[in-house]
Amino acid sequence: MPAERPRAARGVLLTGFDPFGGAARNPSWEAVRALRGARIGGHAVAVARIPTSFTRCAPALARAIARHRPALVLCTGLAQGRAAVSLERVAINCIDARIADNDGLQPIDAPVVAGAPAAYFARLPLKAMLAAVRARGIPAEVSNSAGTFVCNALAFHLAHGIATRWPRLRGGFVHLPAAPFQVADQPATPSMALATMVEALRAAVAAALAQGDDIALGAGTEH
């Protein structure tokens, strides 16, 4: 597909998912919604709620990008069980759903986009973003796996779109921990206050806008 002719970029687009798995709320949407209309680094913030659906997430993202024409897209999702804000380094071309999405679909070992590359790296200064979030005292990490559910699928669709349709766009994916209201009866499960998630996203976006080439900062893992 030929690259779309870009218009003038007008800001930042943040996305979060609707609730899934029987939950009534999704903190990824609540966190980005709190930043609607904010200005970060001189850029206005627009937000979009994405359906937790393998078939509907990509069209929803494309519509939001067409509507807002952002310079930067940061998609977010829930990673219950993680204790830190996770800046995703890579999206893989694989769906292996442990549970069904909100349409009742549960693909196993299917590609996100048939014929597309096996994986994409995020086009973001992740280490600079990591340093900015940590500088505010918020736990953060660079993650090398976005899973194989709809979060990874959306991250892959965004990266594939940047590679094939939106060459001037920069974007990536961030996983957020559970919110306290989700795990009040699970004291061993880590959580993070919504206000802290909002602060982390603000810091990450500001760093992504300000930084061109990434900084050198060790953030790898041994396993």
Secondary structure, 3 states (H helix, E strand, C coil): CCCCCCCCCCCEEEEEECCCCCCCCCHHHHHHHCCCCCEECCEEEEEEEECCCCCCHHHHHHHHHHHHCCCEEEEEEECCCCCCEEEECEEECCECCCCCCCCCCCCCCECCCCCCCCEEECCCCHHHHHHHHHCCCCCEEEECCCCCCHHHHHHHHHHHHHHHCCCCCEEEEEEECCCHHHCCCCCCCCCCCHHHHHHHHHHHHHHHHHCCCCCCCCCCCCC
